[in-house]
C-alpha cells in the first residue's frame, strides 16, 4: 500500500507535512515515517476487530468522572456519584471521545471490573487510531498490569495480548 492509500483509508494518521507542522523534527520524519506508517497500518487491522471482540458491554457505575471523583475526593456520597455520572453521557463505549480518553488517563486506577469492560475498548480504539505516535499510554499500562480482568473474556484477553505484542514490536523502531 502506498502512503496515500493508507492515509486516505485511515485519515487519523498524519501525513509527513502535518507532522512537520506539528513540530516533529524533519530528520525523524525522513528516517521513521515509513516505519510509523507500517506500524499504523498494523494497528488499524487490529482496531477493526474491536467491535466484534468487545461487543456492547453495559454502562458501568464508575464512569470517567466518578473515577476522577475517587481520585480527587476519595469518598463519594451517593448524591455526588449521581452528579458525576451525569457528566458522562456515553451509553456505548463507541460514544467515548478521544478527548475523554486523553483527559482521564487515571481511569483504570480508580475503576472496577465493570468499568474496565466498558471503557477498555474505547481507550484501545483511540490509542490504536494514533499508533505509534500516541503519547497517552494509560491503556497500555492497564493491559500490561491486568488488574480487574474479572469480566474480560478469553477472546478479549487474546486481543489484549495482540495489542501488547503490537506495542512491543514497534516500540523500539
C-alpha positions, 0 to 999 in steps of 0.5 A: 500500500502506498502512503496515500492509500493508507492515509486516505483509508485511515485519515487519523494518521498524519501525513509527513507535512502535518507532522512537520507542522506539528513540530516533529523534527524533519530528520525523524520524519525522513528516517521513521515515517515509513516505519510509523506508517507500517506500524499504523497500518498494523494497528488499524487491522487490529482496531477493526476487530474491536467491535466484534471482540468487545461487543456492547458491554453495559454502562458501568457505575464508575464512569470517567468522572466518578473515577476522577471523583475517587481520585480527587475526593476519595469518598463519594456520597451517593448524591455526588456519584449521581452528579458525576455520572451525569457528566458522562453521557456515553451509553456505548463505549463507541460514544467515548471521545478521544478527548475523554480518553486523553483527559482521564488517563487515571481511569483504570486506577480508580475503576472496577471490573465493570468499568474496565469492560466498558471503557477498555475498548474505547481507550484501545480504539483511540490509542490504536487510531494514533499508533505509534505516535500516541503519547497517552499510554494509560491503556497500555499500562492497564493491559500490561498490569491486568488488574480487574480482568474479572469480566474480560473474556478469553477472546478479549484477553487474546486481543489484549495480548495482540495489542501488547505484542503490537506495542512491543514490536514497534516500540523500539523502531 
